[in-house]
Amino acid sequence: MHAIPDSLCYLNGEFSPLRDAKVSVLDRGFLFGDGIYEVMPVYGRRLFRFDQHLARLEHGLGKIRIGNPLGHSQWLSHCRALVAAHPSDDQLIYIQVTRGVAPRDHAMPTDIAPTVFIMTNPLKSPTPEERHAGVACTTARDFRWERGDLKSISLLGNVLARQLSVDQGTAETILFRDGFLTEASGSNVWVAHEGALLGPPKSDHLLEGIRYELLRELCEEEGIAFNLRPITEAEVLSADEVMLSATSKEVLPVTSIDGESVGHGALRGKPGPLYARIHAAYQRAKASQSI
């Protein structure tokens, strides 16, 4: 049995210990997964790219017709209060907004207040060994629903996809739809080809991670070509380098896929030079883009 932490959380206007927070069983998040979430990292008690994370949260809420329940300054104040109350310097803030509490009916009620929940946990960054040796991944058909662009709390498809890699002792499950790369169960996926960083184009099938724009900026700083285009499964499996990006992973090298080493020649099965440059640039961004 997993113990619930006693760290502070925010729920519907009140701060309380996480273990004491309660929501109604009629909350539409509980009944339907009817809500949007957001996760953002905190480095040295400073929020990283807060405005971009908040903009994505508001975008998702708008797509499912939930009004943003708080203003920018309120979100910032609540997040900072929780960060200050937590003992860890590096944290992971989780925000969830559901449509609220109403009698069970698939139709969207219009006269209820959203449920607003925020908590923070210690940030578990990749280990030095994972950065030095890279991680292994599994592949699978992307069997999730068609609206992967929404950061919805309806995550059963992602849970099932992630469990595939857990069962095989790998770090992630890289997903393909109709033979083309979408993303991984909880990460975006990048391919290095002839010195350029490639990613799948924005679509309804994948979440545009905050790191999409960040990696574009980092590549521009480093003079690395950056291109979003359809990427076949064969291109991923034959790539010079493969990387994952996510809030908790930052950017992480993939050195094995389905038991086969990634890359070519002397660098086969090892993190490559493009990863090294992007990772270093990412560390500089952490210092300059946190508030």
N, C-alpha and C positions, 0 to 999 in steps of 0.2 A: 504494500500500500504506500502510495506517494504522499508525503506530508505536504500540506498547503503552506507556503511561506507566510510569515507574519508581516511582510513588507506592506507599506501603505499603498492604497489604490484610490481611484476616484470613480464614483458611480452616482450618476444623476444628481450632481450638485453637492455631494458629500465625500469627504475623505475618510477612509476607515481602513483597518487592517484587512488584507486581502482575504483572510480566512473567514471574516465576518460579512463579506459582501454577498448580497442575495438578489436574485432577479426572479420575477414571476414565471411559473411554468407556462403561462400564456404569452410570454414574450415571443414575438414572431421570429426572433433569432434562434430561439430554442426549438420552435415548432417547424419552421420552414428554412432556416438558414438565410433569413431575409435581412441582410445587412452587409455592410462594407467594413473592412478593417485596414489598418495601416501599421507598419512596423518601421521604426527609425532608430539608428544607432546613436549612442552618446559616447563621445571620446573625451576623457578627462573632465567629465561633468558638463560638456558642451554638446548641444544638439547639432548633428551633422545634416546639412541641407534641409533644414526644417521647413522652409517655405515650399520647396519642391514636394516634400512628402505631404504637406497639408494641402497643396493644390491637387495632388492625385486623389487624396481622400475626398475632397469636395467634388472633383470630377466624377468619381465613382458614385457618390451619393446622388448627384444630379441625374446620372444615367438610370438609377432605379427609383427616382422620384422621392427622395428623402431630402428635405431641406437641411442645410448645414445648421446644426443646433447651437453652435458656439461661434463667436467671432475670433479673428486671428489672435488678438491679445489674450483672450480667455484660454484658447488652446495652449498658447505659449506659457502663460502663467501656471496652468495646471500641470503641464509637463515639467516645467522647471521645479515646481514644488515637490513633485514625486522624485525627481532626480536628486534634489537636495536631501530628501529624507532617506534615500537608499545608501547603504554603506559602500557600494562599489563605485569606482570612478568611471569605468566603462560599462555602459548599460544598453539594454534593448527595450525601447518603449513600444508597448502594444496599445493601439487605439481600436475600439470597436463601437460602431454605431448601428443599432438595429432600428427597424421601423417602430418598435414599441410594443405595448401590451394591448391585446384585443381578443375577443372571442375567436376561436379558430375558424377561419374562412380564407380560401385562397385569394380572394379579391383584396386589393389594397385599401385599408381604411384610411380616411383622410383627416380624421379628427383626433388623432392620438399623438402623444409626445414621444420622440425617439428616445431609446435607451442609450446612454452615453457611458462608456467604460474605458478607463485608462489604467494600465499597470506598467511596472518596469521590473526587469530582471537583470541579473549580471550578464554581460555580453561574453559569449563563448566564441572567441576568435579561432581561426585555424591555427593548429599547432606549428611550431617551427619545422617539425618533421614533415607535415603535410605540404608546407611551402617548399621545402627542400626536395622532396621526392615526388610531389604531386599526389593526386588521388585517383582511384579507380571508379569507373562508372559503368552502369548497365544501360541497355537500350530497350525501348518498348514502343509499341504503337500508341499514339496519343488517343486514348479512348475517352477523354474528358468531354464536357459539354462545349458548345460552340462559342461561349462568351468568356474565353480565357483572359480577355482584356480587362475584365472587371475584377477588382481585388475583393471578391465576394467571400463571406464566411462559409459559403457552401463548398467545402474543400474535400469532400469524400473522394473525388477523382484523384486529387493530388495525394491524399493519404494512401490510396491504393497503389499509386505509382511509386511513391516513396518507399512503401513496404517491399516492393519488388527488389529494390537495391539493398534494403536492410536484410532481406532473406538471403541475398547473395554476398553480403559482407562488403558492399561497395558504398561510395559516398553519395551517389545521386543516380537518378534514372533519367536519361536523355530521351526525349520524346520526338517521334516523327509522325506526321499526318500526311497520308498519301505520298509517302516517300520523301517528304521535305521536313527539315528541322523546324520545330516550334520552340520548345524550351525544355527545361528539366522540371522535375516535380516541385522544386522550390527555388529554382535559379534560372537566370538567363544563360544561354550558351553562346560562346564565341569561338570562331575558327580563325587561325592565322594561316594565310596563304600568300606565298611570295612576298613577305614583308608587310602585308596589309592585314588589318583586323576586319573580319566579316561577321555580320550578324543577320538573322532573319528580319525581313521588313515588318513594320508595325501592321498588325491585323487583329481581327476579333479573336483569333486563336491563341494569342499569347499576351502576357502582361508586359507592358512597357515599363520595365524596372527603372527606378530612379538612376541606376547605374548606366542606362542606355545613353542619356545625355551626358552623364559624367564621363563615361569612357570616350565619347566623341570629343569632349573637351580635352581630355588627357592625351588622346591621340594627336589632336591638333597641336598641343604644346610640344609633343615629342617628335612632330614631323612624321607621324605614322599615318598611312592612308587608312581611311575608315569608310566602310561601305555596307549598306543594308540592302540585301538582295536575297531571293530564294536560294537556299542551300540544300543540296540533296544529301541523302544519307551517305552516299558513296563519298561525297566531298568531306563530310565530317570524319569518316573512318580513314580517309587518306590524307588528312590535313597535316600541315607542318606542326601546328600546335592547336590544342583545344583548351578553353578556359571556361570557368563558371564565374558568374557574378551574382551577388545577392547581398542583402543588408548585413547578414552575419558572416558571410564568406569574404566580403570585399571582392577581390578577384583572386581566383584559385586555379592552379594548373591541373589539367587532367592528363595523366600519363598512361592510362590504360582504359580501354573500352571493350567490354565483353571479353576480357582476358587477353586482348591483343594490345601491344604497345603502340602508343601514339608517336608520330614523328618519323624522321628519316635519319639515316647515317648515324653519326656519333651521338646525336641528340635524341635518338629513338628511346622512348620510355623515360625521358627526363624533361623537366621544365625548360622551356626555350627562351631565347633572348627577347622576344616580344613581350612575353609575360614579365620578365625581369624589369623591363623599362616601364611597363604599365603599372606594375606593383609599386615601384619606387615613386612614380608620379602620384599614385593614389595616396601614399603616405604623406606626401606634401600637401595634397588637397585636404586631408583630414585636419591639418593644422590651420589651413586658411579658410575653410568653408564651414566652420562650426561656430555656433553662437551660444 
